[in-house]
Amino acid sequence: MSKNDDKQPMTGTVLDPKLAPRRLKDSLVPPDTGIYLRIEHGQDASKIYTLSSGGVYVIGREGADIPLDDGKVSRKHAEIGLYGPDALVLRDLASTNGTLLNGRRVNDRAKLKNWDEIRVGDTVLRFVTVENSIPMS
């Protein structure tokens, strides 16, 4: 039986951070493409998240890449994967209240495009892509 540093028996599964892969945050998104997610309606209306580096972003409550203060949002509600110019994907992560893309329920995954509306719980987000953009910093 293994024991932890406090000399107490370990129970359950223990994650070894050295073996756990990190979520992808770099991708094939062109450097002159700006990708943003704006909260249109909800607790943090007008807040904007920059996703231009590409990769995978979890939408959920505290601890998520895109944290929302919305009681109808699951801890890990949905995921946006930005893998390349034609590979922008929204996935529902088996959330309790579901994820809507332009008013339609996302059962597993759906392709994202400029100006799509994403609804999770009572929060509405706008997905925006700006091609040929100039970085501000």
Stockholm file with secondary structure:
# STOCKHOLM 1.0

chainA/1-137         MSKNDDKQPMTGTVLDPKLAPRRLKDSLVPPDTGIYLRIEHGQDASKIYTLSSGGVYVIGREGADIPLDDGKVSRKHAEIGLYGPDALVLRDLASTNGTLLNGRRVNDRAKLKNWDEIRVGDTVLRFVTVENSIPMS
#=GR chainA/1-137 SS CCBCTTSCBCCSCCCCTTTSCCCCCCCSCCTTCEEEEEEEESTTTTCEEECTTCEEEEEESTTSSEECCCTTSCTTCEEEEEEETTEEEEEECSCSSCEEETTEECSSEEECCTTEEEEETTEEEEEEEETTCCCCC
#=GC SS_cons         CCBCTTSCBCCSCCCCTTTSCCCCCCCSCCTTCEEEEEEEESTTTTCEEECTTCEEEEEESTTSSEECCCTTSCTTCEEEEEEETTEEEEEECSCSSCEEETTEECSSEEECCTTEEEEETTEEEEEEEETTCCCCC
//
